[in-house]
Structure formats: structure tokens, C-alpha cells
Amino acid sequence: MVIFIFQGIWLFIDDLAGKGLGIVIIGKFLFYYMPSLVDKVLPLTVLLSSILTFGTFAENYEFAAMKASGISLQRGMRSLIVYVIFLGGVTFFFANNVIPKSEQKTYNLRRNIAKVKPAAAITEGVFSDFEGTGEGMNIKVDKKYGEQDRFLDNVIIHKKTKQSINNTVIKAEAGELISSEDSDIIQLVLKDGNYYEELISKSTKEKRKHPFAKSKFETYTINIDVSELNNQDFDEDRNVTTDKMKNVGRLIKDIDSLKKNNLEKVEAFSKNIVTRMGAFYNPAKIDSTKRKQSNTNLIKDVVQNDVDDLVKQNKPKTDSIETIDQLLSKLKEYQHTQTINRAKNSVSSILTTVVAKKDELQKRFKFYNSHILSLHKKYALAFSCIILFFVGAPLGAIIRKGGLGLPMVIAIVLFLTYYFIGVFAGNYAKEGNIHPALGAWLSTLIMLPLGIFLTKRATADRGLTGFGHIIDIVKGFFKKKEKVSEK
């Protein structure tokens, strides 16, 4: 736990350092952060402790004494098996109740710490929103540097009206935050920039011209009232919930809601596209997941539809089936180009809509997959403790080494294998490349056959690698050949 806490400190060093925070706030942050480390710490702890314990037993010939007394390895492990099963149940309770609360407390505390000083709330490369600071605004900077990040490069500010409308834009090449410990006002001094303001006109005719005012400045000072920020309550909670902040009951409910909502979105979008195309006369029979249509075929479908409309206007109805070329030949020459251009424009518009909608749907399904992944991870964490015990205990009995030497190395290698398989599987599951349930269980399922294999070998008093019987088979094969050659 101590090792992972130090890793966490380095991850969040930007949130904690240079903010003037007391030791109580930093201690509270680490206390809230510790439960979220359990999914990494506990499996490694069970694996390492079981290898050390049973390795020490085997090294000191305790197992030999047990077997001489008629006590098998399974019987010697019986009490620990009961304990590990109980530990798995406690782990599930912890993952379902404590970790979600911990994630929410950590998130809220980080947000509240970030609001202590405006420089801390400004993120490089993105617009940072300042609400409740006397004057609402969005600030974006390319770079922060200097003492406490007080100097800013390439500043863009969108100032808000009372209706939260951005009608003023300020751009400056550089900026500086000047503050005093005794004052609730921070000065943002901008240098070498331009000021743009949209003018609100009462006349409809003038509004169509979109009038605005522009001015250039060498130095421009903005006063930011931070009285509310300085009185920030670090324990303030926000109703922000992610998949990691939910228990099993909430996850199951939200997964069902997200699934229905996503299907409704897809169905509505599919109907909209089919209506706009006007090319599929029986869309209910079309499987959008199997149909892969090229742009050329798509254009032909639209052309066919447009030609049908024009033919109906110029020709009487006919029951014969005609190709696109035949239908185009019945139109006037200038109508050929019109029809094809209409089809191309329709296809281009539809493809643009599909591409834009694709990104939105991918984010929706990624959010949906992350909920399923979090649900199964709670169960997988509990079972991983049990399975890793059956990996570590027989492995320690086989290698017959105690202490923090070889057992530590083996435990870390096995844990890293288990951990990285879980990380890669989780990322694949979020992207939809594999089922989220498999992504949560994959690392545990890979360790399961290893645990069964090691338990069987430890029970039969065999070594870690059993190539002896293979060598015996090869020797026997050559002996038979020698006998045959002698005859």
C-alpha cells in the first residue's frame, strides 16, 4: 500500500504542490485515495503472502513433517482456504460500498483543491470555466510557467453576460496573475492583445450586419474576485457520478437504461437516414450491420430515386423494370446533370451526418461498456483473491524458498502479468473490441488454469517443470530401436 500511495502522490503532485494546503487536507486526500488502490494492492498481497508462507514451510521441512503425520497439502491449506473465501466476500463488500464512495470523495476534493487558486484551475490547451468569481469567463492558455504558474502565454478569454452568453473575446500574447494574501482580488494583466465585443442592436436590420467593436491594447487589466474561492469548502460534494462511483445495484439499473437509450438513438437515426435516402423501399428487411454499401452504389440508389420522380412527372407509368441508364436516356440532357448532382449532394450530406453521428454513438457505447466493465470488475476482484491464493500457495510449496528473495521476484512477475492483461483487456473492452464482461474476467480466467496446474503438482510432490517423463519416453524409444537393430 505504501508503494502505491507514493505512486499516487507523484500522479497528483500538480494538484497538491504549491497550493498552500495544510497537512490535514493532504492527509485527507491520501485517506480518500487509499481505498481505490485495493484492486491493485490486495491481489498482489494475497499472492506474495501465500508464496512467502508456504515457501517458508517447505524450506524448513514443515510439509515433510505434516505428510509424515498423515496430513496432506489440501488438509494443511483447509483453514487458509476458508479464510481466503471469507476475504473474497469482504473484498466484494468493500468494492461495492467503500470504493465508490472513495472515488467520489477523491474527485470532489481534487476539484475543490483546484478552485483554491485560479492558476490551478487553468489547464493548458483547453478552455477553463470560471463560475461564481464575480465575472463569469472562459480562459484558455497555451502555456503556464514561472513561480506558481503566474505567467501565461497566448491567452484567449470569453467573457460572459448575465445570460451566460459569450459576446466578448479578448486575445493577448502574454498574461500575468498578480495576487496578494490580504486581498480577495486577483489581477489578470494582459499584454499586447485585441478586444472584440459583439454589439447588441435593437434594429432587426442592424442585427443582420452583426456589428461588433474592436480595439487594440498594450496592457489590459481584469480584476477577478476570488472571495468565494478562498472560502472554499473542501468537503463540498457534487452530484457527479461516473461508473467507478456506483455500486452494483446502481450499475445494473444504469446499464439497462443506457442500453435502451442507445438502441433508441440508433433506431431513430437509422429511420432518419432511410427517410432522407428514399432509396430503400422496405427498410425493415435491411440489416444495417451486414450491409456494406460503397459510395458509388449509394449514389446510384439516390439517382434511381430522383430519376423515378422525374419520369413520373414526364412519362406515364410503366410496369417494366428499367436500368438507371435507360431512365436517364428518357430525360432531357440538362436533367441528367441535375439528377446526378442532386444525388451527389444528397450522398455527401448523408455521409457527413453519418460520420458526425458515428463519433457520438461511439462515445455513448464506450460509456455503456465502461459500466458493464465496472460491474464485472467488482466480482472479478473478489474471485481474483481466491484464485491467486491457489497460485501462490502451491507455488511456494514447489519452489521451497522463503524470505523476500526469489518469492518476491516470482510474485511480482506473476502480478505484473495478471495486472497488464487486465489493463489491456479493459481498454479493448471499453472500445468494444471484446465483450466488457470478458475484459473484466480475462486476467482472472488466465490465472485459473495456472492455479489448478500448480495445485496438482504440489499435491503430487512434483517440481515446477516436469520433463522427466518426457526424457524417459525418449530414452525408451531409442532403447527399442537398439534392440530391433541388434536382432
WOPE-V361516 format. One record per helix or strand. SS is the DSSP state (h for helix, s for strand). FROM is the first residue (numbers start at 1). TO is the last residue. If there is no record, write none. Layout:
<<SS | FROM | TO> <SS | FROM | TO>>
//
This chain:
<<h | 2 | 11> <h | 13 | 16> <h | 23 | 59> <h | 62 | 68> <h | 73 | 114> <h | 118 | 121> <s | 124 | 124> <s | 128 | 130> <s | 137 | 141> <s | 143 | 145> <h | 147 | 149> <s | 151 | 160> <s | 166 | 178> <s | 185 | 198> <h | 204 | 207> <s | 212 | 225> <h | 227 | 230> <h | 243 | 245> <h | 248 | 277> <h | 283 | 285> <h | 295 | 314> <h | 324 | 329> <h | 333 | 399> <h | 406 | 430> <h | 436 | 459> <h | 468 | 486>>
//
